[in-house]
Amino acid sequence: MSEGTTPVGEKLQKVLARAGLGSRREMERAIEAGRVTVNGTVAKLGERVTEDDLIELDGKRLQMPEEERCRVILYNKPVGEICSRHDPEGRPTVYDRLPRLRTGRWISVGRLDFNTSGLLLFTNSGELAHRLMHPSSVIDREYLVRIQGQVDDEMKQRLLTGVLLDDGVARFTDIVESGGEGNNRWFYCVVMEGRNREVRRLWESQGVRVSRLKRVRYGNVFIPSQVRVGQWIEMEPADIDDLCETAGLPKLGQRPLTQAEKQGLQRQRRKLRKPPATAQRKSGKPSGRR
């Protein structure tokens, strides 16, 4: 190989270790002992391989680890979880329930505060997370909120026009009433930013109290009815492509899911069950405006 040429492939011992066959040091000893072949030839320590090479350890063919695809998890956050990875106070975090990644880590697309429930997206793609959160992407977030206090047309108009908060002017782009009686009424409201506690602060600036708050939509992503509080579901490649378009990114055109991955998604869906209709009626929560 000439000076300055980038080596092709990965070192064999690293590939073997990543496949879970042992530590890198153990794999180095296996190579030195002549137990590993590449394309039918006894391998040498430090040899580099690519996904096109046929690798065998003790006569058993190695399935090369596939490149980690872009993944997105939709999580229905309950009240009482924080969005940090670790909490000095020992409170539960949203990361406690998520599946483990083989490589990398889950990145939260925005945050919900301790007392807010609903839709949270997680991805292993830093670029996708960044674009989904960046103000230039202009992605709307919809919330279902229960208000204690009198809400009249003048108040709603002020909230739609804009209210000066500590961090600048903020406003809702849409407010739709959705049931309730007297001083306890439900509203759907939409914001275009992800400022800290923005929805609560907007309503509270008008002298009313937010007693329940749930995010129900992020861009074109809704909480599926079968995903109960505290449950998650993984998005399929076609849905991730739609999310990329929402974020202003090109479609990834990812490889189709393997049969094992499809079965895993099917198992997830089978585990999810809709909450009993009686529980929804007892809660007094509206069923939705769609």
C-alpha positions as CSV (number, residue, x, y, z in Angstrom):
1,M,0.0,0.0,0.0
2,S,1.5,3.3,-1.0
3,E,2.0,6.2,1.5
4,G,-1.1,8.2,2.1
5,T,-3.5,5.5,0.9
6,T,-6.5,4.9,3.2
7,P,-6.6,1.2,4.4
8,V,-9.5,-0.8,3.1
9,G,-11.8,-2.6,5.5
10,E,-11.4,-3.3,9.2
11,K,-8.9,-5.3,11.2
12,L,-10.0,-8.9,11.4
13,Q,-9.7,-9.2,15.2
14,K,-11.9,-6.1,15.6
15,V,-14.6,-7.6,13.3
16,L,-14.6,-10.9,15.2
17,A,-14.8,-9.2,18.6
18,R,-17.7,-7.0,17.4
19,A,-19.6,-10.1,16.3
20,G,-19.5,-11.2,19.9
21,L,-17.1,-14.1,19.5
22,G,-14.8,-13.0,22.3
23,S,-12.6,-10.1,23.3
24,R,-10.2,-8.5,20.8
25,R,-7.3,-10.1,22.6
26,E,-8.9,-13.5,22.5
27,M,-9.6,-13.1,18.7
28,E,-5.9,-12.1,18.2
29,R,-4.8,-15.4,19.8
30,A,-7.3,-17.3,17.7
31,I,-5.9,-15.8,14.5
32,E,-2.3,-16.5,15.6
33,A,-3.3,-20.1,16.3
34,G,-4.5,-20.5,12.7
35,R,-8.2,-21.0,13.7
36,V,-9.4,-18.2,11.4
37,T,-9.6,-18.3,7.6
38,V,-10.5,-15.5,5.1
39,N,-11.8,-16.7,1.8
40,G,-10.4,-20.2,2.4
41,T,-6.9,-19.0,3.4
42,V,-5.5,-19.0,6.9
43,A,-5.7,-15.5,8.2
44,K,-2.8,-13.4,9.5
45,L,-2.9,-11.1,12.5
46,G,-3.6,-7.5,11.4
47,E,-5.3,-8.5,8.2
48,R,-8.1,-6.3,7.0
49,V,-11.5,-7.5,5.8
50,T,-14.6,-6.1,4.2
51,E,-18.2,-7.2,4.1
52,D,-17.5,-9.1,0.9
53,D,-15.0,-11.5,2.5
54,L,-15.9,-15.0,3.7
55,I,-14.6,-15.4,7.3
56,E,-14.6,-18.6,9.2
57,L,-13.7,-19.4,12.8
58,D,-13.0,-23.1,13.6
59,G,-14.8,-23.9,10.3
60,K,-17.9,-21.9,11.2
61,R,-18.9,-19.1,8.9
62,L,-19.1,-15.6,10.4
63,Q,-22.1,-13.4,9.6
64,M,-20.6,-10.0,9.2
65,P,-22.3,-7.4,11.4
66,E,-24.6,-5.2,9.4
67,E,-24.1,-1.4,9.5
68,E,-26.4,0.1,12.1
69,R,-29.4,1.7,10.4
70,C,-31.1,4.9,11.4
71,R,-33.7,4.0,14.0
72,V,-36.5,6.0,15.6
73,I,-38.5,5.1,18.7
74,L,-41.9,6.7,19.5
75,Y,-42.4,6.7,23.2
76,N,-45.6,7.6,25.2
77,K,-44.1,9.3,28.2
78,P,-45.9,9.2,31.5
79,V,-46.0,11.9,34.1
80,G,-43.3,11.4,36.6
81,E,-40.3,10.7,34.4
82,I,-37.5,13.1,33.6
83,C,-35.8,13.5,30.2
84,S,-32.2,13.3,31.6
85,R,-30.2,10.1,31.3
86,H,-29.4,10.2,35.1
87,D,-31.0,11.9,38.0
88,P,-29.1,12.7,41.3
89,E,-32.5,12.4,43.1
90,G,-33.0,8.9,41.7
91,R,-36.2,9.7,39.8
92,P,-37.1,7.4,36.9
93,T,-36.0,8.7,33.4
94,V,-37.4,8.2,30.0
95,Y,-34.3,6.2,29.0
96,D,-35.1,3.4,31.6
97,R,-37.7,1.8,29.4
98,L,-36.0,2.1,26.0
99,P,-34.5,-0.9,24.2
100,R,-30.7,-1.2,24.2
101,L,-28.8,-0.3,21.1
102,R,-26.0,-2.5,19.8
103,T,-23.9,0.6,19.1
104,G,-24.4,4.3,19.8
105,R,-27.1,5.7,22.0
106,W,-30.6,7.1,21.9
107,I,-31.0,10.8,21.4
108,S,-34.1,12.6,22.6
109,V,-35.8,14.9,20.1
110,G,-36.7,17.7,22.4
111,R,-37.9,17.2,26.0
112,L,-41.0,17.1,28.1
113,D,-41.0,18.3,31.7
114,F,-41.6,16.1,34.7
115,N,-45.3,16.8,34.8
116,T,-46.0,16.6,31.0
117,S,-46.9,13.3,29.3
118,G,-47.2,12.2,25.7
119,L,-45.2,11.9,22.5
120,L,-41.4,11.7,22.6
121,L,-39.2,10.7,19.7
122,F,-35.8,9.1,20.1
123,T,-33.3,8.3,17.4
124,N,-29.7,7.0,17.0
125,S,-29.0,9.7,14.3
126,G,-27.6,12.9,15.7
127,E,-28.2,14.7,12.4
128,L,-31.9,13.7,12.3
129,A,-32.4,14.7,15.9
130,H,-30.6,18.1,15.3
131,R,-32.7,18.9,12.3
132,L,-36.0,17.9,13.9
133,M,-35.3,20.3,16.8
134,H,-33.8,23.2,14.9
135,P,-36.1,26.2,14.6
136,S,-35.3,26.5,10.8
137,S,-37.2,23.2,10.3
138,V,-40.5,24.9,11.4
139,I,-42.1,21.8,12.8
140,D,-45.3,22.1,14.7
141,R,-46.0,20.4,18.1
142,E,-49.6,19.8,19.2
143,Y,-50.6,19.5,22.8
144,L,-53.8,18.5,24.6
145,V,-54.2,20.7,27.7
146,R,-56.7,21.0,30.5
147,I,-57.2,24.5,31.8
148,Q,-58.6,25.5,35.2
149,G,-60.0,29.0,34.9
150,Q,-62.1,31.1,32.6
151,V,-61.0,31.1,28.9
152,D,-62.7,33.6,26.6
153,D,-62.3,34.6,23.0
154,E,-60.2,37.6,23.9
155,M,-57.7,35.5,25.8
156,K,-57.4,33.0,22.9
157,Q,-56.8,35.9,20.5
158,R,-54.0,37.2,22.7
159,L,-52.4,33.8,22.8
160,L,-52.6,33.5,19.0
161,T,-51.3,37.0,18.4
162,G,-48.4,36.7,20.7
163,V,-47.5,37.1,24.4
164,L,-44.2,38.5,25.8
165,L,-42.5,35.9,28.0
166,D,-39.2,36.1,29.8
167,D,-37.4,34.7,26.7
168,G,-39.3,36.7,24.1
169,V,-42.6,36.8,22.3
170,A,-44.3,33.4,22.0
171,R,-47.7,32.4,20.6
172,F,-49.9,29.5,19.6
173,T,-50.6,29.0,15.9
174,D,-53.9,27.2,16.7
175,I,-56.3,26.7,19.6
176,V,-59.3,24.4,19.4
177,E,-61.6,23.8,22.3
178,S,-62.3,20.1,23.0
179,G,-64.8,19.6,25.8
180,G,-65.0,20.1,29.5
181,E,-67.3,22.0,31.8
182,G,-67.1,25.3,33.8
183,N,-63.6,26.0,34.9
184,N,-62.2,22.7,33.7
185,R,-61.9,22.7,29.9
186,W,-59.8,20.9,27.4
187,F,-58.0,22.5,24.4
188,Y,-55.8,21.4,21.6
189,C,-53.0,24.0,21.0
190,V,-50.1,24.1,18.6
191,V,-46.6,25.8,18.9
192,M,-43.9,26.0,16.3
193,E,-40.9,26.0,18.7
194,G,-39.6,23.8,21.5
195,R,-38.9,26.4,24.2
196,N,-38.7,25.2,27.8
197,R,-42.3,24.8,29.3
198,E,-43.6,27.1,26.5
199,V,-47.2,25.8,26.5
200,R,-47.5,26.1,30.3
201,R,-46.0,29.6,30.4
202,L,-48.2,30.8,27.6
203,W,-51.4,29.8,29.4
204,E,-50.2,30.8,32.8
205,S,-49.4,34.3,31.5
206,Q,-53.2,34.7,31.2
207,G,-53.9,33.9,34.8
208,V,-55.2,30.4,34.3
209,R,-53.8,27.1,35.6
210,V,-52.6,24.1,33.5
211,S,-53.8,21.0,35.3
212,R,-53.0,18.4,32.6
213,L,-50.6,18.6,29.6
214,K,-49.9,16.0,27.0
215,R,-48.1,16.2,23.6
216,V,-50.1,14.4,21.0
217,R,-48.2,15.2,17.8
218,Y,-44.8,16.1,16.5
219,G,-44.8,17.2,12.9
220,N,-46.6,14.4,11.1
221,V,-46.1,11.9,13.9
222,F,-49.0,11.0,16.2
223,I,-49.2,8.7,19.2
224,P,-50.8,5.5,17.8
225,S,-53.9,4.6,19.8
226,Q,-52.5,1.2,20.8
227,V,-49.4,2.6,22.4
228,R,-50.3,3.1,26.0
229,V,-48.5,5.3,28.5
230,G,-45.1,4.0,29.3
231,Q,-44.9,2.0,26.1
232,W,-42.8,2.6,22.9
233,I,-42.9,1.4,19.3
234,E,-40.2,1.5,16.7
235,M,-40.9,3.3,13.4
236,E,-40.4,1.4,10.1
237,P,-38.1,2.7,7.4
238,A,-40.8,4.2,5.2
239,D,-42.1,6.3,8.2
240,I,-38.5,7.3,9.0
241,D,-38.2,8.6,5.4
242,D,-41.3,10.7,5.9
243,L,-39.8,12.1,9.1
244,C,-36.6,12.9,7.3
245,E,-38.6,14.9,4.7
246,T,-40.3,16.7,7.5
247,A,-36.9,17.7,8.9
248,G,-35.7,18.9,5.4
249,L,-33.4,15.9,4.9
250,P,-33.3,13.6,1.9
251,K,-34.9,10.2,2.3
252,L,-32.5,7.6,3.5
253,G,-33.7,4.8,1.4
254,Q,-32.6,2.4,4.0
255,R,-32.4,-1.3,3.5
256,P,-35.7,-3.2,4.0
257,L,-36.1,-4.7,7.5
258,T,-34.8,-8.2,7.8
259,Q,-37.3,-11.0,8.6
260,A,-36.0,-11.0,12.2
261,E,-36.5,-7.3,12.5
262,K,-40.0,-7.5,11.1
263,Q,-40.9,-10.3,13.5
264,G,-39.5,-8.1,16.3
265,L,-41.8,-5.2,15.3
266,Q,-44.7,-7.6,15.1
267,R,-44.0,-8.8,18.6
268,Q,-44.0,-5.2,19.8
269,R,-47.3,-4.5,18.2
270,R,-48.9,-7.7,19.6
271,K,-47.9,-6.7,23.1
272,L,-49.6,-3.3,22.8
273,R,-53.3,-3.3,23.7
274,K,-55.7,-0.4,23.7
275,P,-56.7,0.8,27.1
276,P,-60.3,-0.2,28.2
277,A,-62.9,2.2,27.0
278,T,-64.3,2.5,30.6
279,A,-60.9,3.8,31.8
280,Q,-61.0,6.6,29.2
281,R,-64.5,7.6,30.1
282,K,-63.6,7.7,33.8
283,S,-60.7,10.0,33.1
284,G,-62.9,12.6,31.5
285,K,-60.3,13.1,28.8
286,P,-61.7,13.9,25.3
287,S,-61.1,11.2,22.7
288,G,-59.6,13.7,20.2
289,R,-60.6,16.1,17.5
290,R,-59.9,13.9,14.5
